Amino acid sequence: MAPPQKNSEAAWFGDTRIDPAEKHKLVGAVFDSVADRYDLMNDLMSGGIHRLWKNKFVGLMRPRAHKTLLDMAGGTGDIAFRYRRAAGEDTQITVADINAEMLRVGKKRAIDRGYIDGFTWNLENAEKLSFENNTFDNYSISFGLRNVPRIDDALAEAHRVLKPGGSFFCLEFSNVEKKILKKIYDGYSLRVIPRMGDVFAKDSNSYKYLVESIRKFPDRANLSRRLRKAGFDKIEATPLTGGIAAIHIGRKY
C-alpha cells in the first residue's frame, strides 16, 4: 500500500470527506460541545485505563523542574497537572490548545488545585505556533494529534520549537493488531461510545466523529516515518493495551 500523501487527513472529518479549509471549524465545534464533560467521558469510555496510559506517558518524559514543557492540545490540563506533580512547583509549563473552551476548563481545574504559578495558557494552532525556535525541552500531545488537519505541519512545528536535545511525546489511539481484540474493540467503539456520548454528554455526533477519527489516524509505522521526515531521530513507538493506544517518542538533535 502506498503511503498517504502529505497531510491527507485534512480532507476527512471522521468518515466524511470535507473541504480541508473547514476542518478546523468542524473539530472546534466538537470540542466546544464536549469540553465540560471531556474528562468524565474519558473515564467512562476507557473504564479509567486512560489514566494508566497518561501516567506512563508522563513518566517517560522524566519530568524535572528545569525541563520546560509545551503541552499541545492539552486544554483541560490532564497531562500538565501530572507533569507538575512530578517535576515540582518550580517547573514552567505552557498549556496550548486551539479551543478556548477546553482552555477555560483547564484554567478552572488549575485554580481548584492551587496551581497558579508556573502555568501559561495559550490559544494556539499546532500547525503554526507562536513560539520562537528552540524554546522547550519537552513537547507533548495527548489524544490531540488526530484532530489536527495537517499532521505533518504540526510535527514540523513541534520540531522547530523544541531545543536541540529536546523530546517529542505523543499519546494517541493506535491500531489493534490481534483479531479477537480488534473485533471487540470495534464493536464497542462504534456502537457503545456514541450512545454513551448521547447519555452523558448529550452529544452522540461528536463522539461518533471521535471514534471515526481514530480509524483515520496513521498507524505506528506510518507515524514513525512522518516523525523522521519532520527531522526527529531515535524514534520509538510503544503499543499500549494490545495496540488500542500507543506512545510515540522522537528526539531533536
C-alpha positions as CSV (number, residue, x, y, z in Angstrom):
1,M,0.0,0.0,0.0
2,A,1.4,3.4,-1.0
3,P,1.9,5.9,1.9
4,P,-0.7,8.6,2.2
5,Q,0.0,12.0,0.6
6,K,1.3,14.7,2.9
7,N,-1.4,16.0,5.2
8,S,-4.1,13.9,3.5
9,E,-6.0,13.8,6.8
10,A,-7.1,17.4,6.2
11,A,-9.7,16.1,3.7
12,W,-11.6,14.0,6.2
13,F,-13.8,14.7,9.2
14,G,-14.1,11.2,10.6
15,D,-15.5,9.2,7.7
16,T,-16.9,12.3,5.9
17,R,-14.9,13.9,3.1
18,I,-14.8,17.6,3.5
19,D,-13.2,20.8,2.2
20,P,-9.8,20.9,4.1
21,A,-10.4,24.6,4.9
22,E,-13.5,23.6,7.0
23,K,-11.8,21.1,9.3
24,H,-10.6,23.4,12.0
25,K,-14.1,24.8,12.4
26,L,-15.7,21.4,12.5
27,V,-13.3,20.0,15.0
28,G,-13.6,23.2,17.1
29,A,-17.4,22.7,17.2
30,V,-16.9,19.1,18.6
31,F,-14.7,20.3,21.5
32,D,-16.9,23.3,22.2
33,S,-19.7,20.8,22.7
34,V,-17.8,18.3,24.9
35,A,-15.4,20.5,26.9
36,D,-17.2,20.4,30.2
37,R,-17.6,16.6,30.2
38,Y,-14.5,15.7,28.3
39,D,-12.6,14.2,31.2
40,L,-15.7,12.4,32.6
41,M,-16.3,10.8,29.2
42,N,-12.6,9.7,29.0
43,D,-13.1,7.8,32.3
44,L,-16.4,6.3,31.1
45,M,-15.2,5.3,27.6
46,S,-11.9,3.7,28.8
47,G,-13.0,2.4,32.2
48,G,-10.3,4.6,33.6
49,I,-7.5,2.9,31.7
50,H,-6.6,6.3,30.1
51,R,-5.3,7.3,33.5
52,L,-2.7,4.5,33.5
53,W,-1.7,5.4,29.9
54,K,-1.2,9.0,30.8
55,N,0.8,8.2,34.0
56,K,3.1,6.0,31.9
57,F,3.3,8.8,29.2
58,V,4.3,11.4,31.7
59,G,6.7,9.1,33.4
60,L,8.6,8.6,30.1
61,M,9.1,12.4,29.9
62,R,11.2,12.2,33.1
63,P,9.8,15.5,34.4
64,R,12.3,17.8,36.1
65,A,11.9,21.3,37.4
66,H,14.4,22.6,34.8
67,K,12.7,20.9,31.9
68,T,10.1,23.2,30.3
69,L,7.0,21.6,28.7
70,L,4.7,22.6,25.9
71,D,1.6,20.5,26.3
72,M,-0.2,21.0,22.9
73,A,-3.9,20.2,22.7
74,G,-3.8,20.0,26.5
75,G,-6.6,22.3,27.3
76,T,-8.1,20.5,30.3
77,G,-4.7,20.1,31.9
78,D,-4.7,16.4,32.4
79,I,-1.1,15.9,31.2
80,A,0.2,19.3,32.5
81,F,-1.0,18.6,36.1
82,R,0.7,15.2,36.1
83,Y,3.9,16.8,34.9
84,R,3.7,19.5,37.6
85,R,3.2,16.9,40.3
86,A,6.3,15.0,39.2
87,A,8.5,18.0,38.4
88,G,7.6,20.3,41.3
89,E,6.4,23.8,41.6
90,D,9.4,25.4,40.0
91,T,8.8,23.9,36.6
92,Q,7.4,26.0,33.7
93,I,4.5,24.6,31.8
94,T,2.8,26.0,28.8
95,V,-0.6,24.5,28.0
96,A,-1.7,25.2,24.5
97,D,-5.0,24.4,22.7
98,I,-6.8,25.7,19.6
99,N,-10.1,25.6,21.6
100,A,-10.8,28.3,24.0
101,E,-13.5,26.3,25.8
102,M,-11.0,23.5,26.6
103,L,-8.6,26.1,28.0
104,R,-11.3,27.6,30.1
105,V,-12.0,24.2,31.7
106,G,-8.2,23.7,32.3
107,K,-7.7,27.1,33.9
108,K,-10.6,26.4,36.3
109,R,-9.2,23.0,37.2
110,A,-5.8,24.5,37.8
111,I,-7.2,27.1,40.2
112,D,-9.1,24.3,42.0
113,R,-5.8,22.5,42.5
114,G,-4.0,25.6,43.6
115,Y,-1.8,25.7,40.5
116,I,-1.3,29.4,39.8
117,D,2.4,30.0,39.3
118,G,4.4,28.1,36.7
119,F,1.5,27.8,34.2
120,T,0.9,29.7,31.0
121,W,-2.3,29.1,29.0
122,N,-2.1,29.9,25.2
123,L,-4.6,29.7,22.4
124,E,-2.5,28.1,19.7
125,N,-2.8,26.3,16.3
126,A,-0.5,23.3,16.4
127,E,0.2,23.8,12.7
128,K,1.6,27.3,13.2
129,L,2.8,28.0,16.7
130,S,3.6,31.5,18.0
131,F,6.8,30.4,19.9
132,E,10.4,31.1,19.0
133,N,12.7,28.4,17.7
134,N,14.4,26.2,20.3
135,T,12.1,27.2,23.2
136,F,11.0,24.0,25.0
137,D,12.7,20.9,26.4
138,N,9.6,18.7,26.0
139,Y,6.6,18.8,23.7
140,S,3.6,16.6,24.5
141,I,0.3,16.0,22.7
142,S,-2.2,13.5,24.2
143,F,-5.2,12.4,22.1
144,G,-4.9,15.6,20.1
145,L,-2.8,14.9,17.0
146,R,-5.5,13.0,15.2
147,N,-7.7,16.1,15.3
148,V,-5.1,18.3,13.7
149,P,-5.9,18.8,10.0
150,R,-2.3,18.9,8.8
151,I,-0.4,16.4,10.9
152,D,2.9,16.9,9.0
153,D,2.8,20.6,9.6
154,A,2.2,20.1,13.3
155,L,5.2,17.7,13.5
156,A,7.4,20.2,11.8
157,E,6.3,22.9,14.2
158,A,6.9,20.6,17.2
159,H,10.5,20.0,15.9
160,R,11.0,23.8,15.4
161,V,10.0,24.9,18.9
162,L,12.0,22.1,20.7
163,K,15.5,22.9,21.9
164,P,18.3,20.7,20.5
165,G,18.3,17.6,22.7
166,G,14.5,18.1,23.3
167,S,11.9,15.4,23.0
168,F,8.6,14.9,21.4
169,F,5.9,12.8,23.1
170,C,2.6,11.7,21.6
171,L,0.0,9.6,23.2
172,E,-2.7,8.6,20.7
173,F,-5.1,5.8,19.8
174,S,-3.5,3.3,17.5
175,N,-4.0,0.1,15.5
176,V,-5.2,-3.0,17.3
177,E,-3.4,-6.0,15.7
178,K,-5.0,-9.1,17.4
179,K,-8.1,-10.1,15.5
180,I,-10.2,-11.0,18.6
181,L,-9.4,-7.8,20.4
182,K,-9.9,-5.7,17.3
183,K,-13.4,-7.2,16.8
184,I,-14.4,-6.5,20.4
185,Y,-12.9,-3.0,20.3
186,D,-14.5,-2.1,17.0
187,G,-17.9,-3.2,18.3
188,Y,-17.6,-1.3,21.5
189,S,-16.2,1.9,19.9
190,L,-18.7,2.1,17.0
191,R,-21.8,1.1,18.9
192,V,-21.4,1.9,22.6
193,I,-19.3,5.1,22.7
194,P,-21.7,7.2,20.6
195,R,-24.6,6.1,22.9
196,M,-22.6,7.0,25.9
197,G,-21.9,10.4,24.4
198,D,-25.7,10.8,23.9
199,V,-26.5,9.8,27.5
200,F,-23.7,11.6,29.5
201,A,-22.7,14.5,27.2
202,K,-26.0,14.9,25.3
203,D,-24.0,14.7,22.1
204,S,-23.7,11.4,20.2
205,N,-22.5,13.0,16.9
206,S,-19.3,14.4,18.4
207,Y,-18.4,11.0,19.9
208,K,-19.2,9.3,16.6
209,Y,-16.6,11.7,15.0
210,L,-14.1,10.9,17.7
211,V,-14.4,7.2,17.0
212,E,-14.2,7.6,13.3
213,S,-11.1,9.9,13.6
214,I,-9.3,7.1,15.3
215,R,-9.6,4.9,12.2
216,K,-8.3,7.7,10.0
217,F,-5.2,8.2,12.1
218,P,-1.8,6.9,10.8
219,D,-0.7,3.5,12.2
220,R,2.5,3.3,14.2
221,A,4.9,2.6,11.3
222,N,3.4,5.4,9.2
223,L,3.6,8.0,12.0
224,S,7.2,6.9,12.8
225,R,8.1,7.6,9.2
226,R,6.5,11.0,9.3
227,L,8.3,11.9,12.5
228,R,11.6,11.0,10.8
229,K,10.6,13.2,7.8
230,A,9.9,16.1,10.2
231,G,13.5,15.8,11.5
232,F,13.2,13.6,14.6
233,D,15.7,10.9,15.5
234,K,15.7,7.9,17.8
235,I,12.0,7.3,17.2
236,E,10.1,4.9,19.4
237,A,6.5,3.6,19.2
238,T,5.2,1.6,22.2
239,P,1.8,0.0,21.9
240,L,-0.5,0.0,25.0
241,T,-3.3,-2.4,25.9
242,G,-2.9,-4.5,22.8
243,G,-2.4,-1.5,20.5
244,I,-5.6,0.4,21.4
245,A,-3.2,3.3,22.1
246,A,0.5,4.0,21.6
247,I,3.2,6.3,22.8
248,H,5.4,7.8,20.1
249,I,8.7,9.5,21.0
250,G,11.1,11.4,18.9
251,R,14.3,13.3,19.7
252,K,15.7,16.5,18.2
253,Y,19.4,16.7,17.7
